Amino acid sequence: MTIKAVIDRYEADTAVLLLGEEESATMGFPSAFLPQGLDEGDHLKITITRDRKATAAATREAAALLAQIKEGKP
């Protein structure tokens, strides 16, 4: 999934993005995670993908921790 965004403004360490074709939704995004040199009015493409491998690893880790708790192990 790719979302179009425009940097509307900066508020402290947060970039306020207008999202979608109609720019009808807003989102605050930490400017530290954006490339340097971006200015208000710059257009961005945000790509979101599911990381199945990381999700599976986190699920296994959570299950192992839960098992340890149930067994009374620290």
Secondary structure, 3 states (H helix, E strand, C coil): CEEEEEEEEEECCEEEEEECCCCCEEEEEEHHHCCCCCCCCCEEEEECCCCHHHHHHHHHHHHHHHHHHHHCCC
